[in-house]
Structure formats: structure tokens, C-alpha cells
Amino acid sequence: MSEIDAQRKEGTDPPPSQSGMAHFLWQQLPYVVGLVLAIAGVAYTNISHQPLVGYWEFLALAVGVVCVVTKWPETQGREAQLRLIWTQALHWIAILVTMNIMLVSGVQQLLPTPATGLVLLTLLALGTFLAGVSLLSLQISFLGLTMGVAVPAISWLKQSVLFFLLGAVLLIGLAITFWVRLDRRPAAASTAANNEMEA
């Protein structure tokens, strides 16, 4: 009887690898979305040459909410939950105030518009990393670190755009050349075969 029950339990359990992987991806989704939104904001700022004030404030608030939501299940007791909310609220208010100081017109005149986006991303990265350290969350700290690494990567990419553009044109030219040659070979081979058959 116990063997039959064990077989029934084994038959009803879903495969652990698929459900485990889906659960893991679902848990990592807020961090990936935060990183993608941050890099998209810098890219838009670099293209449009206008700082997205409301966008950065929204993103800072969204990361703050992610910090609270991801740590909420681990927090036991009402007092600890209130402490979590207040410490994160004060932390992200300080980041928002610093961001708005960078957007004051006197400071804006010192920075070109594309640099403003990078400065705001740096502040967001620092705030996210420090929130991760205070919450002892490896994922939040890694998100902040990744945002911080994205700043020099984006500035390097912007300086190297001409190099990448020339490389892309070269690759496209080579691809077209080989494609045309490969396209002509079967036609030339079939013409030669037809000539041999006629002879």
C-alpha cells in the first residue's frame, strides 16, 4: 500500500526543474526590469538631449518599492515592517532630493544634457547599491553595481559609436559581396551544365 501511495505522489508532482526555473526567473524579474528601464532612460536622454526628470524620479521610487516588496516576506513583526518602510522611504527621499539638486538650472548649466542622464543613473546606482547593503540583499546590491558599471560602459559606447558604425558597414559590405558571389555560382554552374548537355 505504501508503494502505491509513493507512486501516486511521484506521478502528481510537477517536474522540479521547470517549476524551479520559472520561479527563479519570476523572482529575478523586478531586478532585470529595473536595469532595463535605467539603461533605456540613459539611451533616450542621449538620443533626445533632454533630461527625463519624471522618469528618473519614477525609477527611484520603483526601485524603492522593489526593495520593500522583496524584503517584506523576510521581515517578522509589525515593528520590523514599519522600520523597513521608514528606512527605505528616508533612503529614497534622500536619493530623490540629490537627483533634483542635479536638475536645478544652475547645476544643469554646468553639465551637458547627456551627462545629466549619466549622473542621474550614477545616483540611482549608488542608492540601489546602498539599499542592497543595508537590506543585506545580494540581488539589490548586484542591481546597483550593474547600473554603476553601465555608466562607464555607456559613455565608452557613445565614444565608440563611429568605430562600431564603420565596423557594421564593413561587415554588411562583406556579407553582400559573399552573398552576391554565392548567388552567382549556382547560376554559372547551371549555365555550364546546360551548355554541356546541348553539345
C-alpha positions as CSV (number, residue, x, y, z in Angstrom):
1,M,0.0,0.0,0.0
2,S,2.8,2.4,0.9
3,E,4.5,1.7,-2.5
4,I,1.3,2.6,-4.4
5,D,0.9,5.9,-2.4
6,A,4.5,6.7,-3.1
7,Q,4.0,6.1,-6.8
8,R,0.9,8.3,-6.8
9,K,2.8,11.1,-5.1
10,E,5.6,10.9,-7.6
11,G,3.1,11.0,-10.5
12,T,1.3,14.1,-9.3
13,D,4.4,16.2,-8.6
14,P,5.4,18.6,-11.4
15,P,9.0,18.3,-12.8
16,P,11.2,20.3,-10.3
17,S,13.5,21.7,-12.9
18,Q,10.8,23.5,-14.9
19,S,8.9,24.9,-12.0
20,G,12.1,25.8,-10.1
21,M,13.5,27.7,-13.1
22,A,10.2,29.5,-13.7
23,H,10.1,30.5,-10.0
24,F,13.7,31.7,-10.1
25,L,13.0,33.8,-13.3
26,W,9.9,35.3,-11.7
27,Q,11.9,36.3,-8.6
28,Q,14.6,38.0,-10.7
29,L,12.1,39.8,-13.0
30,P,11.9,43.1,-10.9
31,Y,15.7,43.4,-10.9
32,V,16.0,42.8,-14.7
33,V,13.2,45.2,-15.4
34,G,14.8,47.9,-13.2
35,L,18.1,47.5,-15.0
36,V,16.5,47.6,-18.5
37,L,14.5,50.7,-17.6
38,A,17.6,52.5,-16.2
39,I,19.6,51.8,-19.4
40,A,16.7,52.8,-21.6
41,G,16.4,56.1,-19.8
42,V,20.0,56.9,-20.4
43,A,19.8,55.9,-24.0
44,Y,16.7,58.1,-24.5
45,T,18.4,61.0,-22.8
46,N,21.5,60.6,-25.0
47,I,19.3,60.5,-28.2
48,S,16.9,63.3,-27.4
49,H,19.4,65.5,-25.5
50,Q,16.7,66.2,-22.9
51,P,16.8,65.0,-19.3
52,L,13.9,62.9,-18.2
53,V,13.2,64.4,-14.8
54,G,10.0,62.5,-14.1
55,Y,11.3,59.2,-15.4
56,W,14.3,59.2,-13.0
57,E,12.1,60.0,-10.1
58,F,9.6,57.3,-11.1
59,L,12.5,54.8,-11.4
60,A,13.9,55.7,-8.0
61,L,10.5,55.2,-6.4
62,A,10.1,51.9,-8.3
63,V,13.4,50.6,-7.1
64,G,12.4,51.7,-3.5
65,V,9.2,49.7,-3.8
66,V,11.1,46.7,-5.1
67,C,13.4,46.9,-2.1
68,V,10.5,46.9,0.3
69,V,8.5,44.2,-1.5
70,T,11.4,41.8,-1.8
71,K,12.3,42.1,1.8
72,W,8.8,42.1,3.2
73,P,8.4,38.3,3.5
74,E,11.6,38.0,5.5
75,T,10.6,40.7,7.9
76,Q,8.9,39.4,11.1
77,G,6.7,41.6,13.2
78,R,4.9,44.8,12.7
79,E,7.7,46.9,14.3
80,A,10.3,45.5,11.9
81,Q,8.0,46.0,8.9
82,L,7.4,49.7,9.9
83,R,11.2,50.1,10.3
84,L,11.7,48.6,6.8
85,I,9.2,51.0,5.3
86,W,10.6,54.1,7.1
87,T,14.2,53.4,6.5
88,Q,13.7,52.8,2.8
89,A,11.4,55.8,2.5
90,L,14.1,58.1,4.0
91,H,16.8,56.5,1.9
92,W,15.0,57.0,-1.3
93,I,13.8,60.5,-0.4
94,A,17.5,61.4,0.1
95,I,18.3,60.0,-3.4
96,L,15.3,61.9,-4.9
97,V,16.5,65.2,-3.3
98,T,20.0,64.6,-4.6
99,M,18.7,63.9,-8.1
100,N,16.6,67.1,-8.0
101,I,19.6,69.1,-6.9
102,M,21.4,67.9,-10.0
103,L,18.4,69.1,-12.1
104,V,18.4,72.7,-10.7
105,S,19.0,75.1,-13.6
106,G,22.3,76.4,-12.1
107,V,23.8,72.9,-11.9
108,Q,22.3,72.0,-15.3
109,Q,24.3,74.8,-17.0
110,L,27.5,73.1,-15.8
111,L,26.6,69.8,-17.3
112,P,25.7,68.9,-20.9
113,T,22.4,67.2,-21.2
114,P,23.7,63.6,-22.0
115,A,25.9,63.8,-18.9
116,T,22.9,64.6,-16.8
117,G,21.4,61.2,-17.6
118,L,24.6,59.5,-16.7
119,V,24.9,61.5,-13.4
120,L,21.3,60.5,-12.5
121,L,22.0,56.9,-13.4
122,T,25.1,57.0,-11.1
123,L,23.0,58.4,-8.2
124,L,20.3,55.7,-8.8
125,A,23.0,53.1,-8.9
126,L,24.6,54.3,-5.7
127,G,21.2,54.4,-4.0
128,T,20.3,50.9,-5.1
129,F,23.7,49.5,-4.0
130,L,23.5,51.1,-0.6
131,A,19.9,49.9,-0.2
132,G,21.1,46.4,-1.0
133,V,23.8,46.7,1.5
134,S,21.5,47.9,4.3
135,L,19.0,45.2,3.5
136,L,21.7,42.5,3.1
137,S,20.2,41.7,-0.3
138,L,22.7,40.4,-2.8
139,Q,20.3,40.9,-5.8
140,I,19.6,44.6,-5.0
141,S,23.3,45.2,-4.4
142,F,24.1,43.5,-7.7
143,L,21.5,45.6,-9.5
144,G,23.1,48.8,-8.1
145,L,26.5,47.5,-9.1
146,T,25.4,46.7,-12.6
147,M,23.8,50.1,-13.0
148,G,27.0,51.7,-11.8
149,V,29.1,49.6,-14.3
150,A,26.6,50.6,-17.1
151,V,27.7,54.3,-16.7
152,P,31.3,54.0,-18.0
153,A,30.1,51.3,-20.5
154,I,27.5,53.7,-21.9
155,S,30.0,56.6,-22.1
156,W,32.6,54.3,-23.8
157,L,29.9,53.0,-26.2
158,K,28.9,56.6,-27.1
159,Q,32.6,57.5,-27.9
160,S,33.0,54.3,-29.9
161,V,29.8,54.6,-31.9
162,L,31.7,55.8,-35.0
163,F,34.0,52.8,-34.8
164,F,31.1,50.4,-34.4
165,L,29.3,52.1,-37.2
166,L,32.3,51.7,-39.6
167,G,32.7,48.1,-38.5
168,A,29.0,47.4,-39.1
169,V,29.2,49.0,-42.6
170,L,32.3,46.8,-43.3
171,L,30.6,43.6,-42.2
172,I,27.4,44.5,-44.2
173,G,29.6,45.1,-47.3
174,L,31.4,41.8,-46.9
175,A,28.2,40.0,-46.4
176,I,26.6,41.5,-49.5
177,T,29.8,40.6,-51.5
178,F,29.8,37.0,-50.4
179,W,26.0,36.7,-50.9
180,V,26.3,38.0,-54.4
181,R,29.1,35.6,-55.2
182,L,27.3,32.6,-53.7
183,D,24.2,33.7,-55.6
184,R,26.1,33.8,-59.0
185,R,27.8,30.4,-58.5
186,P,24.7,28.2,-58.9
187,A,23.6,30.3,-61.9
188,A,27.0,29.9,-63.6
189,A,27.2,26.2,-62.8
190,S,23.7,25.6,-64.2
191,T,24.6,27.6,-67.4
192,A,27.7,25.5,-67.9
193,A,25.8,22.2,-67.3
194,N,23.1,23.3,-69.9
195,N,25.9,24.2,-72.4
196,E,27.4,20.7,-72.0
197,M,24.1,19.0,-72.5
198,E,23.4,20.9,-75.7
199,A,26.8,20.0,-77.0
